[in-house]
Amino acid sequence: MRVTPSLLFTLFVAVVAAGMVYTAKDWPLGTGLFPRSVGVPVLVMALIQLVMDGYRSMRTTASQERETGDLQVDWTMSAAEVAAAGLTFAAWLLGLFFSILLLGFFITVPVFTLLYLKYQAREGWPLTLWLTAGMLVFFVGVFDQILHIHWLEPLIAGPENLLKSLMPWLG
């Protein structure tokens, strides 16, 4: 197995998440809820990613092309192509930021997830819809219902207020 930067980064994330969970193990429920609710899923996902990275590094050679995530680049790409890919990625992040300011979290997060998975990641509709629904349940369940996060008021409050009137359990 080759040790790659991806493998090292994933190992680092797993160690940090394990440290979060271990540090919060003796804390009272209210205090330790956030590090546990974030640390446990991150630890599980990092361990799964470690296994996948390890398996992939055993099956590929250094000359084979490897995926690098959303911003896929390789040595054969021109600087202009890399810059265009980087600008596209930055545009998605800026779109997320400004959409949260304009429409609020409850509208933006599921719509952004759906659009990003379908049009930027080019996933199929079944996976896109399942991941969007799962993210929404996790987002509302953990951050709104359990942690009671105070959300920023959007500049255009109408759509979020309509959503909250249709789903009264939201913030």
C-alpha positions as CSV (number, residue, x, y, z in Angstrom):
1,M,0.0,0.0,0.0
2,R,1.3,3.5,-1.0
3,V,1.0,6.3,1.5
4,T,-0.6,9.2,-0.4
5,P,-1.5,12.7,0.7
6,S,-5.1,11.8,0.6
7,L,-4.5,8.9,2.9
8,L,-2.6,11.0,5.4
9,F,-5.2,13.8,5.4
10,T,-8.0,11.2,6.0
11,L,-6.0,9.7,8.8
12,F,-5.5,13.2,10.3
13,V,-9.3,13.9,10.1
14,A,-10.0,10.5,11.8
15,V,-7.5,11.3,14.6
16,V,-9.0,14.8,15.2
17,A,-12.6,13.4,15.2
18,A,-11.6,10.6,17.6
19,G,-10.0,13.2,19.8
20,M,-13.2,15.2,19.8
21,V,-15.3,12.3,20.8
22,Y,-12.8,11.1,23.5
23,T,-12.4,14.5,25.0
24,A,-16.2,15.0,25.3
25,K,-16.9,11.5,26.7
26,D,-17.1,12.8,30.3
27,W,-18.8,16.1,29.6
28,P,-22.4,16.7,30.5
29,L,-24.9,15.9,27.8
30,G,-25.6,19.6,26.8
31,T,-22.0,20.5,26.6
32,G,-20.8,17.3,24.9
33,L,-23.6,17.0,22.4
34,F,-22.0,19.1,19.7
35,P,-18.6,17.4,19.7
36,R,-20.3,14.0,19.8
37,S,-22.9,14.7,17.1
38,V,-20.2,16.0,14.8
39,G,-17.3,13.8,15.9
40,V,-18.9,10.4,15.6
41,P,-20.2,10.8,12.0
42,V,-16.9,12.3,10.9
43,L,-15.0,9.5,12.6
44,V,-17.1,6.9,10.9
45,M,-16.9,8.5,7.5
46,A,-13.1,9.0,7.9
47,L,-12.6,5.4,8.8
48,I,-14.7,4.3,5.7
49,Q,-12.6,6.7,3.6
50,L,-9.4,5.3,5.0
51,V,-10.4,1.8,4.0
52,M,-11.4,3.0,0.5
53,D,-8.1,4.9,0.1
54,G,-6.1,2.0,1.3
55,Y,-7.9,-0.4,-1.0
56,R,-7.6,2.0,-4.0
57,S,-3.8,2.5,-3.4
58,M,-3.2,-1.2,-3.4
59,R,-5.1,-1.6,-6.8
60,T,-3.6,1.4,-8.7
61,T,-0.1,2.2,-9.8
62,A,1.6,5.6,-9.8
63,S,1.0,5.9,-13.5
64,Q,-2.7,5.4,-13.4
65,E,-5.0,8.4,-13.2
66,R,-6.6,9.0,-9.8
67,E,-9.6,11.0,-8.8
68,T,-8.9,14.0,-6.6
69,G,-12.5,14.9,-5.6
70,D,-14.6,17.7,-6.9
71,L,-11.7,19.7,-8.2
72,Q,-10.2,17.1,-10.5
73,V,-6.8,18.1,-12.0
74,D,-3.8,16.3,-13.4
75,W,-0.4,17.1,-14.8
76,T,-1.8,17.1,-18.4
77,M,-4.2,20.0,-17.9
78,S,-3.2,23.5,-18.8
79,A,-3.1,26.3,-16.3
80,A,-6.2,27.8,-17.8
81,E,-8.1,24.6,-17.4
82,V,-7.1,24.3,-13.7
83,A,-8.0,28.0,-13.2
84,A,-11.4,27.5,-14.8
85,A,-12.1,24.5,-12.6
86,G,-11.0,26.4,-9.5
87,L,-13.2,29.4,-10.4
88,T,-16.2,27.1,-11.0
89,F,-15.7,25.6,-7.6
90,A,-15.3,29.1,-6.0
91,A,-18.5,30.2,-7.8
92,W,-20.5,27.3,-6.3
93,L,-19.2,28.3,-2.8
94,L,-20.0,32.0,-3.3
95,G,-23.4,31.0,-4.6
96,L,-24.0,29.0,-1.5
97,F,-22.9,31.9,0.7
98,F,-25.0,34.6,-1.0
99,S,-28.0,32.3,-1.3
100,I,-27.9,31.7,2.5
101,L,-27.8,35.5,3.0
102,L,-30.7,36.1,0.7
103,L,-33.0,33.1,1.3
104,G,-31.8,31.5,4.6
105,F,-30.5,28.1,5.5
106,F,-33.7,26.1,5.3
107,I,-34.2,27.0,1.6
108,T,-30.6,27.2,0.5
109,V,-29.1,24.1,1.9
110,P,-31.4,21.5,0.3
111,V,-31.6,23.4,-3.0
112,F,-27.9,23.9,-3.2
113,T,-27.3,20.2,-2.4
114,L,-29.7,19.1,-5.1
115,L,-28.3,21.5,-7.7
116,Y,-24.6,20.7,-6.9
117,L,-25.1,16.9,-6.9
118,K,-27.1,16.9,-10.1
119,Y,-25.3,19.5,-12.2
120,Q,-21.8,19.8,-10.9
121,A,-21.1,16.3,-9.6
122,R,-23.4,14.9,-12.4
123,E,-25.0,12.3,-10.1
124,G,-28.2,10.5,-11.2
125,W,-31.6,11.5,-9.9
126,P,-32.1,8.7,-7.4
127,L,-28.8,9.3,-5.6
128,T,-29.2,13.1,-5.8
129,L,-32.7,12.9,-4.2
130,W,-31.7,10.4,-1.5
131,L,-28.6,12.4,-0.5
132,T,-30.6,15.7,-0.5
133,A,-33.3,14.2,1.7
134,G,-30.8,12.6,4.0
135,M,-28.9,15.8,4.4
136,L,-32.1,17.8,5.1
137,V,-33.2,15.3,7.8
138,F,-29.7,15.5,9.4
139,F,-29.5,19.3,9.0
140,V,-32.9,19.9,10.6
141,G,-32.7,17.1,13.1
142,V,-29.3,17.9,14.5
143,F,-28.8,21.6,14.1
144,D,-32.4,22.8,14.5
145,Q,-34.2,20.3,16.7
146,I,-31.4,19.0,18.9
147,L,-28.9,21.9,19.1
148,H,-31.5,24.7,18.6
149,I,-29.1,26.8,16.6
150,H,-30.2,30.5,16.2
151,W,-30.3,31.0,12.4
152,L,-29.5,34.1,10.6
153,E,-32.6,36.0,9.3
154,P,-32.5,36.0,5.5
155,L,-32.8,39.3,3.6
156,I,-35.8,37.9,1.6
157,A,-37.8,36.2,4.4
158,G,-40.9,35.2,2.4
159,P,-39.9,31.8,1.1
160,E,-38.4,30.7,4.5
161,N,-41.5,31.9,6.3
162,L,-43.7,30.0,3.9
163,L,-41.7,26.9,4.5
164,K,-41.8,27.3,8.3
165,S,-45.6,27.8,8.1
166,L,-45.9,24.5,6.1
167,M,-43.5,22.7,8.5
168,P,-44.1,24.2,12.0
169,W,-41.3,22.2,13.6
170,L,-38.6,24.3,11.8
171,G,-36.8,27.0,13.8
